[in-house]
Amino acid sequence: MKILIVTYSRTGTTRKLTRAVADVLRADSTEIRCERYRSGFLRYLRAGFDSVRGNLPPIDVSPVLFRDYDLVLLAAPVWTSYPALPLRAFLDRKPDLPERVGLILTHGGHSPVEKAVDHVQALLPHPLRGTLCVSQEQVTRGDFSTVLEAFVDRLGEPVVPS
């Protein structure tokens, strides 16, 4: 199976997790770049403010033929209970994704991730193939092998329409 991981990571936490996922799945990867939220405290505050308001930023993504992949995994942190704005901006462009899409989220642990998962699901035409949610603390410690293994197992299961 040919797999692509599309990642947005402001601080490197999500990138660290998706590199581990890419190694396990032997996946290709590409990044969503967003200058508006580079590192720094003021940019962190702007990201939170924009997230609550839903202000989508300009982004840059390398040209990729997403339909050439059997599975695309979208990855981003959770900001104020929502997926990070650069991922939302990416999905707002209506990329030509394959039917099989999964989601990887990192979070600080203070916001429930279900709202972020539901938000991404609402932007997709098909059910998510699987979801991996890992706390920043787990990523920092490298303590996510059990949930990663379960996620990989779910990716291989057939999707049952609801």
C-alpha positions, 0 to 999 in steps of 0.5 A: 500500500502506498501511503502519504503523510501530510503534516503541519507542525508548529513546534516539531512535536507533530513532526516527531510523531509523524516521522515515527509513523512514517518509519513504521508504515514506510510512508512518504511525507510532505509538510504544510508550511505556514509562515504566520505561526512560526515560533515565538510567543506572539505567534502562539497567541495569534494562532490561538486567537485565529483558531477560535475565530476560524481565520484560515491562514495562507499556506504552502504545500508541495505539489503532490498527486494525492490520488496516487496514494492508497492512503493519506494521513493528515497530521496536526496539533490540536489548537483550542479544541480544533485541528490547527488552522493550517490543516483546516486551510489545507482541507478548505482547498478541497485537495483530491484525496483518496477515499482512505484518509486517516488522522493524526493529532497531537495535543497538550491534554487540556482540550478534548480531541473529539471535537477536533476529530469531528471537525476534520471528519466534517470536512471529508467526504468519506469516514476517517480510516483511523485516528491517532491522538497522542499527547505532547508529553507522550511524544516528548517521552517517546511513549506512544508505541502501543497506541501507534500499533493499534492505529496501524492495525485499524488502518488495515481494517475495512471501513463500515459505513455508518 
